[in-house]
Amino acid sequence: HSFYLTHLLLQTGQSLLSSMLDVGKWPVFALLPPEELRLIRQACVFGSAANEALYVTVNDEVFALGTNCSGCLGLGDLQSTIEPRRIDVLCGKKIVSLSYGTGPHVVIATADGEVFAWGHNGYSQLGNGTTNHGLTPALVSTNLLSKRVTEVACGSHHTIALTTDGEVYAWGYNNSGQVGSGSTANQPTPRRVSSCLQSKVVVNIACGQLCSMAVLDNGEIYGWGYNCNGQLGLGNNGNQQTPCRIAALQGVNIIQVACGYAHTLALTDEGFVYAWGANSYGQLGTGNKSNQALPTPINTDKERMVEVAACHTSHTSAAKTQSGQVLMWGQCRGQAVASPHLTHFSSTDDVFACFATPAVTWHLLSVDGDDYLTVAQSLKKEFDSPEISDLKFLVDGKCIHVHKALLKIRCEHFRALLNETDEDAIEIHQFSYLVYRAFLEYLYTDTINLPPEDAIGLLDLATFYRETRLKRLCQETIKRGISEENAITLLSAAVKYEARDLEEFCFKFCVNHLTAVTQTQAFADMDHDLLKNFISKASRYGAFKN
């Protein structure tokens, strides 16, 4: 039983209710009985009227329902279906990425790195060398058999795929150069997008209706294809038949890109958002409706963003803040919202379910858990509640109420300590109240909720108690909160607590933002030995080439 309990504990995210994705917000799922809805782990809603859906169950079975335009449900026929039907060939495949066009055609990447495509094929967007519609999922093999694909993205009638080597392959409709081949001839099979991407490593891709975007591992961003609304961010409106770097973002590190119908959103490593392209619905969030051919920073009230969202079928934009708030702007149920508007949603997906036209999913939805996993929720609720607690910690003069049994189950340190003592109150002097409470809360919830500077103290505690998973979570939190002001402080902490992975991350950030970082107070106060190490390592890294 304790194994089962621990297993449930490991499945909790934040409170399950807030992390559960409710597919019920998409009307196409309204006919499914609750016991079927509960089994869904991944889902996608697409089509010109949001009338097609695919979903994957907890047993890795794949089902489809809806109008089945152009055979886009992959069921082997053109019959529409109001009842879910199983796509046998995809069962057990483990889908990691999914995208769709407006034909529609559908493309997926599996955990094995294979690509399958089906549906509309009038422009060879299925990559099989023909223009016959594909009624069942077929492996896309040309030039990809020896590659592992991790991400796919579709424009209206073209497809691009990203491999583990950071290469991009493209095929399909190419009237504006969106395949990046240097011509405007349609591309019948996958072709590597090379020219200036030849020796570069791409980490993220997205497609607008008729354009393609790629983010590199060094934070640069490239675009190609249709550009009449300025959606390539190049400062002009000329189409591009090969990838062009967005020079205006020189010195800014982009980590994620999302494309709307004719606009583009990009997220930086410091949590800022830039937007460019079409703006007749306010989808750039600039407060007006003028198109922008150059990247424009969006005012998000100094809140750090962790995700941007857009979909090539709509003019809607969304973003999520570090604290979990969701903003939306652009075309929202027919209204033009020209500045980011704070919603009560817990995920960007909800914006598209409730406000986009058509109301389709902007990426593959992944459903985290079930509302019947109440063990985890009950434990979370009992944390620091005196009612049935049998132990309290006294830290900085404040009490934290806990339960001995749970601490013993969750932590080796407490198992040993509590077996030797019958105390019902323990004083702690080594750590601050904030840090110790965060540690105990982690034992109840499996998550940490601390600003990066405080996560350093928790990293110290995790190292002391040999809690390796907690140590990893602290490192992740610190990474997400890094900025030019605190980078040196975080780097020093990483060195002190021997968090190698974090040290490497902070170091790279410092080098990428070298000018600003060296002007901070933390750099001026840096420990002599650490400074010497930093300078010699930075020079090996090529920071002082000029």
C-alpha positions in Angstrom: 0.0 0.0 0.0 2.8 2.4 0.8 4.2 1.8 -2.7 0.8 2.7 -4.2 0.6 5.8 -2.0 4.1 6.9 -3.1 3.1 6.3 -6.7 0.1 8.6 -6.3 2.2 11.2 -4.6 4.6 11.1 -7.5 1.7 11.8 -9.9 0.6 15.0 -8.3 1.5 18.2 -10.1 0.1 21.4 -8.5 -3.3 20.7 -7.0 -4.7 18.2 -9.4 -7.7 20.2 -10.1 -5.7 23.1 -11.5 -3.3 20.9 -13.5 -6.0 18.7 -15.0 -6.9 19.7 -18.6 -10.6 19.6 -18.9 -11.4 18.4 -22.5 -15.0 19.2 -21.7 -14.2 22.8 -22.7 -14.1 21.5 -26.3 -17.7 20.9 -27.5 -16.6 18.0 -29.8 -16.0 15.9 -26.6 -19.4 16.7 -25.1 -20.9 13.4 -26.2 -18.3 11.2 -24.5 -19.4 9.5 -21.3 -17.4 10.6 -18.1 -15.7 7.1 -17.8 -14.3 7.6 -21.3 -13.2 11.2 -20.7 -11.4 10.1 -17.6 -9.1 7.8 -19.7 -7.9 10.6 -22.0 -4.3 11.5 -21.7 -3.6 13.5 -24.8 -6.0 15.3 -27.2 -6.2 17.5 -30.2 -9.1 19.4 -31.7 -8.8 20.7 -35.3 -10.7 21.4 -38.5 -12.3 24.5 -40.0 -15.1 24.3 -37.5 -13.2 22.6 -34.7 -15.3 19.5 -35.6 -12.5 16.9 -35.7 -10.7 15.4 -32.7 -8.1 12.8 -31.9 -7.3 11.5 -28.5 -5.0 9.0 -26.8 -6.1 7.0 -23.8 -4.1 5.9 -20.7 -3.6 2.5 -22.5 -2.0 4.3 -25.5 -5.0 3.6 -27.7 -5.8 6.3 -30.3 -9.3 7.3 -31.2 -10.8 9.8 -33.6 -14.2 11.4 -34.1 -15.8 14.2 -36.1 -16.6 15.2 -39.7 -13.5 13.5 -41.3 -12.9 16.1 -44.0 -10.4 14.7 -46.6 -10.0 11.6 -44.5 -8.2 13.6 -41.8 -9.3 11.2 -39.0 -7.0 8.5 -40.4 -9.8 5.9 -40.2 -9.3 4.5 -43.7 -12.5 6.0 -45.1 -14.3 9.4 -45.6 -17.2 8.6 -43.2 -17.9 11.2 -40.4 -18.3 9.7 -37.0 -20.1 11.0 -33.9 -18.8 8.0 -31.9 -15.0 7.7 -31.3 -13.4 5.1 -33.6 -10.0 3.5 -32.9 -7.1 4.2 -35.3 -5.5 0.8 -35.0 -2.2 1.6 -36.7 -1.4 4.3 -34.2 -2.3 2.3 -31.0 0.8 1.9 -28.8 2.9 4.4 -30.8 3.3 7.1 -28.0 2.8 10.4 -29.8 5.2 13.2 -28.7 4.2 15.9 -31.2 1.2 16.6 -33.4 0.3 19.3 -35.8 -2.4 19.8 -38.5 -3.0 22.0 -41.6 -6.2 23.6 -42.9 -6.9 20.9 -45.6 -6.8 19.4 -43.0 -3.8 17.1 -43.0 -2.4 15.7 -39.7 1.3 14.9 -38.9 2.6 13.3 -35.7 6.0 12.4 -34.3 6.3 9.3 -32.1 8.6 8.6 -29.2 10.7 6.4 -31.5 11.3 9.5 -33.7 9.1 8.3 -36.6 6.7 10.6 -38.5 3.2 9.6 -39.7 0.9 11.7 -41.9 -2.6 11.5 -43.3 -5.5 13.5 -44.6 -5.4 16.2 -47.3 -2.5 15.9 -49.8 -3.4 18.3 -52.7 0.1 19.9 -52.3 2.1 16.8 -51.3 1.9 18.0 -47.6 2.0 14.3 -46.6 5.5 14.0 -48.0 4.9 10.7 -49.9 5.6 12.1 -53.4 2.0 12.0 -54.5 -1.0 14.3 -54.3 -3.5 11.6 -53.4 -5.3 12.1 -50.0 -4.1 9.7 -47.3 -6.9 7.9 -45.6 -4.8 6.1 -43.0 -1.6 7.2 -41.2 1.5 6.4 -43.3 5.2 6.6 -42.3 6.9 9.6 -43.9 10.2 7.9 -44.9 12.1 9.9 -47.6 15.3 11.3 -46.1 13.9 10.6 -42.6 14.5 6.9 -42.1 17.8 7.3 -40.3 16.6 10.4 -38.4 14.7 10.8 -35.1 12.1 13.5 -35.3 11.1 15.2 -32.1 8.7 18.0 -33.2 6.5 18.6 -36.2 4.7 21.8 -37.3 2.2 22.4 -40.1 1.2 25.5 -42.0 -2.0 25.5 -44.1 -0.6 23.0 -46.6 3.1 22.5 -45.7 4.9 20.5 -43.0 8.2 21.0 -41.2 9.9 18.5 -38.9 12.8 18.9 -36.4 15.2 16.1 -35.7 17.3 15.2 -32.6 20.4 16.6 -34.5 18.7 20.0 -34.8 18.0 19.7 -38.5 14.8 20.9 -40.1 13.1 19.0 -43.0 10.2 20.5 -45.0 7.7 19.4 -47.6 4.4 20.4 -49.3 3.0 23.7 -50.5 5.7 26.2 -51.4 4.0 29.1 -53.2 5.7 31.7 -51.0 9.0 29.8 -50.2 7.6 28.3 -46.9 9.5 25.0 -47.6 12.8 27.0 -47.7 14.1 25.2 -50.8 15.1 28.4 -52.7 12.3 28.1 -55.2 8.5 28.3 -55.2 7.9 24.8 -56.6 5.9 22.5 -54.2 8.2 19.9 -52.4 6.8 16.4 -52.8 9.0 14.7 -50.2 11.0 15.8 -47.1 14.0 18.0 -47.9 16.5 19.3 -45.5 16.2 23.1 -45.0 19.8 24.1 -45.3 21.3 27.3 -46.8 22.2 29.4 -43.7 20.9 26.7 -41.3 23.3 24.2 -42.7 25.6 23.9 -39.7 23.2 25.3 -37.1 21.3 23.5 -34.4 17.5 24.2 -34.3 15.6 23.6 -31.0 12.1 24.8 -31.7 9.9 25.2 -34.8 6.5 26.7 -35.7 4.5 27.6 -38.8 2.1 30.3 -39.8 -0.3 29.8 -42.6 2.4 30.2 -45.3 5.6 30.8 -43.4 8.0 28.8 -41.2 10.1 29.8 -38.1 13.0 28.1 -36.3 14.7 28.9 -33.0 18.4 28.0 -32.7 20.2 26.6 -29.6 22.1 29.9 -29.4 18.9 31.9 -29.1 18.8 33.2 -32.7 15.6 33.0 -34.7 15.1 32.4 -38.5 12.1 32.7 -40.7 11.1 31.9 -44.3 8.1 32.0 -46.6 5.3 34.5 -46.9 6.0 37.9 -45.5 3.4 40.4 -46.8 2.3 41.2 -43.3 5.8 41.4 -41.9 5.4 38.0 -40.1 9.1 37.1 -40.7 10.2 40.1 -38.6 12.8 41.2 -41.1 11.7 44.9 -41.4 10.3 44.4 -44.9 7.4 42.7 -46.6 9.2 40.5 -49.2 8.7 36.7 -49.2 11.8 34.7 -48.5 12.6 31.4 -50.2 15.4 30.5 -47.8 15.8 31.0 -44.0 16.7 34.6 -42.9 17.9 35.5 -39.4 15.9 38.2 -37.6 18.7 40.6 -37.2 16.6 43.0 -35.1 16.8 40.5 -32.2 20.6 40.5 -32.2 21.7 40.0 -28.5 18.3 38.7 -27.4 18.1 35.0 -26.6 14.8 33.5 -28.0 13.7 30.2 -26.4 10.2 29.6 -27.9 8.3 30.8 -31.0 4.6 30.5 -31.8 2.9 31.5 -35.1 -0.7 32.7 -35.6 -2.4 33.0 -39.0 -0.1 35.9 -40.1 1.6 37.0 -36.9 4.5 35.7 -34.7 5.2 35.6 -31.0 8.6 34.9 -29.4 9.6 34.3 -25.8 13.1 35.3 -24.5 15.2 33.6 -21.8 14.4 36.5 -19.5 10.6 36.0 -19.9 10.0 38.9 -22.3 7.6 38.6 -25.3 8.2 40.1 -28.8 5.5 40.1 -31.5 5.5 41.0 -35.2 3.4 40.6 -38.3 -0.3 41.2 -39.0 -2.2 43.2 -36.4 -5.7 43.9 -37.7 -7.2 42.2 -34.6 -4.7 43.5 -32.1 -3.0 40.1 -32.1 0.4 41.7 -31.5 -0.7 43.1 -28.2 0.8 46.5 -28.9 -2.3 48.5 -28.0 -3.1 49.4 -31.6 -3.9 47.6 -34.9 -0.9 48.5 -37.0 1.1 45.7 -38.6 4.7 45.5 -37.5 7.5 44.2 -39.8 10.0 44.3 -36.9 9.9 42.5 -33.5 8.1 44.7 -31.0 8.3 44.1 -27.2 4.9 43.5 -25.5 4.1 45.2 -22.2 3.3 42.4 -19.8 3.4 44.5 -16.6 6.9 43.3 -15.7 5.5 39.8 -15.2 7.9 37.1 -16.4 6.4 34.9 -19.1 7.1 31.2 -19.4 5.0 30.3 -22.5 3.6 32.0 -25.6 0.7 30.4 -27.6 -0.7 31.0 -31.1 -2.2 28.9 -33.8 -1.9 29.2 -37.6 -5.7 28.9 -37.9 -6.5 32.0 -35.8 -5.6 35.6 -34.9 -5.6 34.9 -31.1 -2.5 35.2 -28.9 -1.9 33.9 -25.3 0.9 33.8 -22.8 1.4 32.3 -19.3 3.3 34.0 -16.5 5.7 32.4 -14.1 3.1 32.6 -11.4 0.6 30.7 -13.6 -1.6 33.6 -14.7 -2.8 33.4 -18.3 -3.1 36.5 -20.6 -4.9 36.7 -24.0 -5.2 39.3 -26.8 -6.0 39.5 -30.5 -9.2 38.1 -31.9 -11.2 36.8 -28.9 -14.7 35.6 -29.9 -14.9 38.2 -32.7 -13.7 41.1 -30.5 -10.4 42.7 -31.2 -8.4 42.9 -27.9 -5.3 45.0 -28.6 -3.5 44.7 -25.3 -2.8 41.6 -23.1 -5.9 40.9 -21.0 -5.6 39.0 -17.7 -8.0 35.9 -17.7 -9.0 33.5 -14.9 -7.8 30.5 -16.9 -5.0 28.2 -15.6 -3.6 27.2 -19.1 -3.2 28.9 -22.5 -5.2 26.0 -23.9 -8.4 27.3 -22.3 -8.0 30.6 -24.2 -8.2 28.7 -27.5 -11.1 26.5 -26.3 -13.1 29.5 -25.2 -12.0 32.5 -27.4 -10.3 31.4 -30.6 -12.2 31.1 -33.9 -12.2 28.2 -34.8 -11.8 26.9 -31.2 -9.0 24.5 -31.9 -6.0 23.3 -29.8 -2.8 25.2 -30.6 -0.6 22.2 -29.7 -1.1 18.6 -28.5 -3.0 18.8 -25.2 -1.5 16.6 -22.5 -3.9 15.7 -19.7 -2.0 15.3 -16.4 -4.2 13.3 -14.1 -7.6 12.5 -12.8 -9.9 14.0 -10.3 -10.3 10.7 -8.5 -6.6 10.8 -7.3 -7.7 12.4 -4.1 -5.0 10.9 -2.0 -2.5 13.5 -3.2 -5.0 16.3 -2.8 -5.9 15.2 0.8 -2.3 15.2 1.7 -1.7 18.6 0.3 -4.7 19.9 2.2 -3.4 18.5 5.6 0.1 20.2 5.3 0.7 22.6 8.1 -2.8 22.0 9.5 -2.8 21.5 13.3 -6.0 19.5 13.3 -4.6 15.9 13.2 -0.9 16.8 13.2 1.3 14.8 15.6 4.5 16.8 15.2 5.5 20.4 14.9 8.7 22.1 13.9 9.7 25.4 15.5 11.7 27.5 13.1 12.5 31.2 13.7 9.8 31.2 16.4 7.1 29.9 14.1 5.3 26.5 14.0 5.0 24.1 11.1 2.5 21.3 11.7 3.2 17.9 10.1 2.5 14.1 10.4 5.3 11.7 11.5 4.0 8.8 9.3 4.1 10.9 6.1 7.6 12.3 6.9 8.9 8.7 7.5 7.4 7.5 4.2 8.8 10.4 2.2 12.2 11.0 3.6 15.1 8.8 4.8 16.4 11.5 7.1 13.1 11.7 9.0 12.7 7.9 9.0 15.9 7.6 11.0 15.3 10.7 13.1 11.7 10.0 14.1 12.5 6.4 15.0 14.9 7.6 17.7 12.7 10.3 19.2 9.2 10.6 20.7 9.3 14.4 20.7 6.2 16.2 19.5 8.1 19.4 18.8 11.5 19.8 17.2 13.5 23.0 17.0 15.5 23.8 13.8 18.3 26.3 13.9 20.2 25.6 10.7 17.6 26.8 8.1 15.2 29.7 7.8 11.5 29.3 8.3 10.7 30.0 4.6 13.2 27.3 3.4 12.3 24.7 6.0 8.6 25.1 5.3 9.1 24.8 1.6 11.0 21.6 2.2 8.2 20.1 4.3 5.6 21.3 1.8 7.6 19.5 -0.9 7.3 16.2 1.0 3.5 16.7 0.9 3.1 18.0 -2.7 6.2 16.9 -4.7 6.5 20.5 -5.9 8.2 23.6 -4.8 6.9 27.2 -5.0 9.7 29.6 -4.2 11.4 32.6 -5.9 14.8 31.6 -7.4 16.8 33.5 -4.7 15.1 31.5 -1.9 15.4 28.3 -3.9 19.2 28.6 -3.2 18.6 28.1 0.5 16.4 25.0 -0.3 19.2 23.7 -2.6 21.5 23.9 0.4 19.0 21.9 2.5 18.4 19.4 -0.3 22.2 18.8 -0.5 22.4 18.5 3.3 19.6 15.9 3.5 20.7 14.1 0.3 17.3 14.7 -1.4 18.4 14.4 -5.0 15.0 15.0 -6.7 14.5 18.1 -4.6 17.9 19.2 -5.5 17.0 18.8 -9.2 13.7 20.8 -8.7 15.6 23.6 -7.0 18.0 23.8 -9.9 15.0 24.0 -12.4 13.4 26.8 -10.4 16.6 28.7 -10.3 17.1 28.3 -14.0 13.6 29.6 -14.7 14.3 32.7 -12.6 17.7 33.7 -13.9 18.1 37.3 -15.0 21.0 39.7 -15.6 20.7 41.1 -12.1 20.9 37.8 -10.2 22.9 35.6 -12.6 26.2 36.0 -10.7 24.5 35.3 -7.3 23.0 32.2 -8.7 26.3 31.1 -10.3 28.1 31.5 -6.9 25.4 29.4 -5.2 25.7 26.7 -7.8 29.4 26.5 -7.3 29.0 26.4 -3.5 26.5 23.6 -3.5 28.2 21.6 -6.3 25.2 21.8 -8.6 27.2 21.1 -11.7 24.3 21.3 -14.2 23.1 24.6 -12.7 26.6 26.0 -12.7 27.0 25.3 -16.4 23.6 26.8 -17.1 24.3 30.0 -15.1 27.7 30.3 -16.6 26.3 30.1 -20.2 23.7 32.7 -19.3 26.4 35.1 -17.9 28.5 34.7 -21.1 25.5 35.3 -23.3 24.6 38.5 -21.3 28.3 39.4 -20.5 28.1 43.2 -20.9 25.1 43.6 -18.6 26.2 41.0 -16.1 29.6 42.6 -15.6 27.9 45.9 -14.7 25.9 44.5 -11.8 26.7 45.0 -8.1 27.0 41.2 -7.7 29.8 41.0 -10.2 31.6 43.9 -8.5 31.3 42.0 -5.2 32.3 38.6 -6.7 34.7 36.4 -4.7 38.3 36.6 -6.0 38.8 32.9 -6.8 35.4 32.6 -8.4 36.1 35.6 -10.5 39.5 34.2 -11.7 37.8 30.9 -12.6 34.9 32.7 -14.4 37.3 34.8 -16.5 39.5 31.9 -17.6 36.5 29.7 -18.3 34.7 32.5 -20.3 37.8 33.0 -22.4 37.9 29.3 -23.2 34.3 29.6 -24.2 35.2 32.4 -26.6 33.6 35.3 -24.8 36.5 37.6 -25.5 37.1 36.8 -29.2 37.1 40.5 -30.2 
